[in-house]
Amino acid sequence: MALNPGGAMPSAVLDYGLRDVPVVVTGAATGIGLGIATAFARQGAHLALVDRDSERIQAAAASLREFSEVHAFTADLNDEADVGELAADLAAVLGSVSVLVNNAGTEYPTPIDDPSPEAMGRWQWLVDNNLLSMVRVTRALLPLIPEGASIVNQASMWGHSAVGGFSAYISTKHAVIGLTRSLAWELAPRRIRVNAVCPGWVRTEAAMRSLAAMAKERGVSEDAMLAEIVSAQPLPTLLEPADIADVYLFLASQGARAITGQSIVVSNGELMH
């Protein structure tokens, strides 16, 4: 099999044994979530895609139905009632959830000296959206998750490191890694594996907003900021969602049956640990 050194290898090249496996991906309408959903669809998984944006999630599901059976669900994962209804709907459509990808989340700056009255509200919203939504979904779907299943949580390279000005986002990603490790122990008696993926700089709407904010803070152009970011990587390119999708497929597969409690960094080498 020839490698493609100039770009991502298509996920369909490798068979991860996920055909007809019931998979749930949250935050699947755009960005990394859509990239993950596309990879699972190409494997022939039985997919349920979840997002708060009804129009976008319906469009995402429609675009993937040429590959596999795909259902779209609209839910606000910060709302306990919405999550409860989602669990009931997933039980009716999928029956069980062998792979849960807790991807939903976002990022934006939260400088500690922000004097605005909304500052703590923005902090609280990121905690709810990036961490507590993951807890809500996992708790609600746990009765549907069978022995031998896999949960993959979306963390970040910054869950192992930090930069200034993004303390809320970075705190939530450190917390996701802690949650992952704890649940790996707690769910081990049921042979449910729990891991996290920690992407570096991936070309998404949220990441590009963060890049723009960092450029503004530094007083440099966005192009200069991007050049600085990629120069810190041994593989000096900006990641695309497709570049990291196979990591989720592997962690969902039986090839990773002995892997749990891990936080796998995919950052073009920017963070090595």
C-alpha positions as CSV (number, residue, x, y, z in Angstrom):
1,M,0.0,0.0,0.0
2,A,1.5,3.3,-1.0
3,L,1.5,6.1,1.4
4,N,0.5,9.6,0.5
5,P,3.2,11.9,2.0
6,G,1.6,15.0,0.7
7,G,-1.7,14.7,2.6
8,A,-4.0,12.6,4.7
9,M,-4.5,8.9,3.8
10,P,-8.2,8.3,3.1
11,S,-9.8,6.5,6.0
12,A,-11.5,4.0,3.7
13,V,-8.1,2.6,2.8
14,L,-7.9,0.7,6.1
15,D,-10.6,-1.5,7.4
16,Y,-11.1,-1.0,11.2
17,G,-13.9,-3.6,11.5
18,L,-16.6,-1.0,12.2
19,R,-19.2,-2.0,9.6
20,D,-22.7,-1.8,11.0
21,V,-21.3,-0.9,14.5
22,P,-23.6,1.7,16.2
23,V,-21.6,4.9,16.6
24,V,-22.6,8.3,18.1
25,V,-20.6,11.4,17.3
26,T,-21.5,14.7,19.1
27,G,-20.8,18.1,17.6
28,A,-20.7,16.5,14.2
29,A,-22.1,19.2,12.0
30,T,-18.7,20.9,11.2
31,G,-15.0,20.8,11.7
32,I,-13.4,17.9,13.5
33,G,-16.7,16.4,14.3
34,L,-17.7,16.2,10.7
35,G,-14.3,14.8,9.8
36,I,-14.7,12.1,12.4
37,A,-18.3,11.3,11.2
38,T,-17.0,11.1,7.6
39,A,-14.4,8.6,8.6
40,F,-16.8,6.4,10.4
41,A,-19.3,6.6,7.6
42,R,-16.7,5.5,5.1
43,Q,-16.2,2.5,7.4
44,G,-19.8,1.6,7.0
45,A,-20.7,2.3,10.7
46,H,-24.4,2.8,11.7
47,L,-24.1,6.5,12.6
48,A,-26.0,8.9,14.8
49,L,-24.8,12.5,14.4
50,V,-25.7,15.0,17.1
51,D,-25.4,18.8,17.0
52,R,-27.3,21.9,18.3
53,D,-27.4,23.3,14.7
54,S,-30.4,21.6,13.1
55,E,-29.8,22.7,9.6
56,R,-26.1,21.9,9.5
57,I,-26.5,18.5,11.2
58,Q,-29.2,17.5,8.7
59,A,-26.9,18.6,5.8
60,A,-24.0,16.6,7.3
61,A,-26.0,13.5,7.6
62,A,-27.4,13.8,4.1
63,S,-23.8,14.1,2.7
64,L,-22.7,10.9,4.3
65,R,-25.7,8.6,3.5
66,E,-23.9,7.4,0.3
67,F,-21.5,5.5,2.6
68,S,-23.6,4.2,5.4
69,E,-26.8,4.5,7.4
70,V,-26.7,7.9,9.1
71,H,-29.3,9.6,11.4
72,A,-29.2,13.2,12.5
73,F,-30.4,14.5,15.9
74,T,-30.6,18.0,17.1
75,A,-29.9,18.5,20.8
76,D,-28.5,21.1,23.2
77,L,-26.1,19.0,25.3
78,N,-26.1,21.7,28.0
79,D,-29.8,20.9,28.6
80,E,-30.5,17.9,30.8
81,A,-34.0,17.4,29.3
82,D,-32.6,17.6,25.7
83,V,-30.0,15.0,26.6
84,G,-32.6,12.7,28.1
85,E,-34.7,12.9,25.0
86,L,-31.7,12.3,22.8
87,A,-30.9,9.1,24.8
88,A,-34.5,7.8,24.2
89,D,-34.3,8.6,20.5
90,L,-30.9,6.8,20.2
91,A,-32.3,3.8,22.0
92,A,-35.1,3.6,19.5
93,V,-32.9,4.1,16.4
94,L,-29.7,2.3,17.3
95,G,-30.6,0.0,20.1
96,S,-27.1,0.2,21.6
97,V,-24.1,2.5,21.4
98,S,-20.8,0.6,20.8
99,V,-18.8,3.7,20.1
100,L,-19.4,7.1,21.7
101,V,-17.3,10.0,20.4
102,N,-17.8,13.0,22.8
103,N,-16.6,15.6,20.4
104,A,-18.9,18.6,21.1
105,G,-17.1,21.7,22.3
106,T,-15.7,25.0,21.3
107,E,-13.0,27.6,22.2
108,Y,-12.6,31.3,22.6
109,P,-10.3,33.6,24.6
110,T,-11.1,34.2,28.3
111,P,-8.4,36.7,29.5
112,I,-8.3,36.7,33.3
113,D,-8.3,40.6,33.4
114,D,-11.4,40.8,31.2
115,P,-13.5,43.6,33.0
116,S,-16.8,42.9,31.2
117,P,-19.8,41.7,33.3
118,E,-20.1,38.7,30.9
119,A,-16.6,37.4,31.7
120,M,-17.6,34.8,34.3
121,G,-20.6,33.8,32.2
122,R,-18.3,33.0,29.3
123,W,-16.1,31.0,31.6
124,Q,-19.2,29.0,32.9
125,W,-20.5,28.4,29.4
126,L,-17.2,26.9,28.3
127,V,-17.2,24.6,31.3
128,D,-20.8,23.5,30.6
129,N,-20.2,23.1,26.9
130,N,-16.7,21.4,26.9
131,L,-16.9,19.3,30.0
132,L,-20.3,19.0,31.6
133,S,-22.0,18.2,28.3
134,M,-19.6,15.3,28.0
135,V,-20.6,14.1,31.5
136,R,-24.3,14.5,30.7
137,V,-24.1,12.5,27.5
138,T,-22.0,9.7,28.9
139,R,-24.4,9.4,31.9
140,A,-27.5,9.4,29.8
141,L,-26.2,6.9,27.2
142,L,-24.4,4.5,29.7
143,P,-27.4,2.1,29.8
144,L,-27.1,1.7,26.0
145,I,-23.3,1.1,26.1
146,P,-22.5,-2.6,26.1
147,E,-19.5,-4.5,27.4
148,G,-16.5,-4.1,25.1
149,A,-17.6,-0.6,23.9
150,S,-15.3,2.4,23.4
151,I,-15.7,6.0,24.5
152,V,-13.5,8.6,22.9
153,N,-13.4,12.1,24.4
154,Q,-12.3,15.2,22.6
155,A,-9.5,16.9,24.5
156,S,-6.7,19.1,23.1
157,M,-3.0,19.4,22.9
158,W,-3.5,22.3,25.4
159,G,-4.9,19.7,27.8
160,H,-1.2,18.8,28.4
161,S,0.1,22.4,28.1
162,A,-1.1,25.9,28.1
163,V,-0.9,29.4,26.5
164,G,-2.1,32.7,28.0
165,G,-5.5,34.1,27.5
166,F,-7.5,30.8,27.1
167,S,-7.7,29.7,30.7
168,A,-11.3,28.5,30.6
169,Y,-10.8,26.4,27.4
170,I,-7.5,25.0,28.6
171,S,-8.9,24.2,32.1
172,T,-11.8,22.3,30.5
173,K,-9.4,20.2,28.3
174,H,-7.2,19.4,31.3
175,A,-10.4,18.3,33.0
176,V,-11.5,16.1,30.1
177,I,-8.2,14.2,30.4
178,G,-8.8,13.8,34.1
179,L,-12.4,12.6,33.4
180,T,-11.1,10.2,30.8
181,R,-8.6,8.6,33.2
182,S,-11.2,8.3,36.0
183,L,-13.9,6.8,33.8
184,A,-11.3,4.3,32.4
185,W,-11.0,2.9,35.9
186,E,-14.7,3.2,36.7
187,L,-15.9,1.5,33.6
188,A,-13.2,-1.1,33.3
189,P,-15.3,-3.8,35.1
190,R,-17.7,-3.6,32.1
191,R,-14.7,-3.8,29.6
192,I,-15.7,-0.3,28.4
193,R,-12.5,1.5,27.2
194,V,-12.3,5.3,27.6
195,N,-9.6,7.3,25.8
196,A,-9.1,10.9,24.7
197,V,-7.6,12.5,21.6
198,C,-5.7,15.7,21.9
199,P,-5.5,17.5,18.6
200,G,-3.1,20.3,17.9
201,W,-3.9,23.1,15.5
202,V,-6.7,21.8,13.1
203,R,-8.2,24.1,10.5
204,T,-11.7,24.6,12.0
205,E,-13.8,27.7,12.5
206,A,-13.1,27.8,16.3
207,A,-9.4,27.3,15.8
208,M,-9.2,30.1,13.2
209,R,-11.1,32.4,15.6
210,S,-8.5,31.6,18.3
211,L,-5.7,32.2,15.8
212,A,-7.2,35.6,15.0
213,A,-7.5,36.5,18.7
214,M,-3.9,35.6,19.3
215,A,-2.7,37.6,16.3
216,K,-4.6,40.6,17.6
217,E,-3.2,40.2,21.1
218,R,0.4,40.0,19.7
219,G,-0.2,42.9,17.2
220,V,0.8,40.7,14.2
221,S,-1.1,39.6,11.1
222,E,-3.0,36.3,11.0
223,D,-0.6,35.0,8.4
224,A,2.4,35.8,10.6
225,M,0.6,34.1,13.5
226,L,-0.1,31.0,11.4
227,A,3.6,30.9,10.3
228,E,4.7,31.0,13.9
229,I,2.3,28.2,14.8
230,V,3.4,25.8,12.1
231,S,7.1,26.6,12.6
232,A,6.8,25.1,16.1
233,Q,5.9,21.8,14.5
234,P,8.4,19.2,13.1
235,L,5.8,18.6,10.4
236,P,5.1,22.2,9.5
237,T,1.6,22.1,8.2
238,L,-1.8,23.0,9.6
239,L,-3.8,19.9,10.4
240,E,-7.1,19.2,8.6
241,P,-9.9,17.2,10.3
242,A,-9.2,14.2,8.0
243,D,-5.6,14.1,9.2
244,I,-6.7,13.0,12.7
245,A,-9.8,10.9,11.9
246,D,-8.0,7.6,11.8
247,V,-7.0,7.9,15.4
248,Y,-10.6,7.9,16.4
249,L,-11.3,4.9,14.2
250,F,-8.4,3.0,15.8
251,L,-9.5,3.8,19.3
252,A,-13.0,2.6,18.5
253,S,-11.7,-0.6,17.0
254,Q,-10.7,-4.0,18.5
255,G,-7.2,-3.2,17.5
256,A,-7.2,-0.8,20.5
257,R,-8.8,-3.4,22.9
258,A,-5.9,-3.1,25.4
259,I,-5.8,0.7,25.3
260,T,-7.7,2.7,27.9
261,G,-7.2,5.8,30.0
262,Q,-4.9,7.4,27.4
263,S,-4.7,10.9,25.9
264,I,-3.2,10.6,22.5
265,V,-1.7,13.8,21.1
266,V,-2.0,14.4,17.3
267,S,-0.2,17.7,16.7
268,N,2.3,17.3,13.9
269,G,4.8,16.8,16.7
270,E,4.3,20.2,18.3
271,L,3.8,18.5,21.6
272,M,5.8,15.4,22.4
273,H,5.3,13.6,25.7
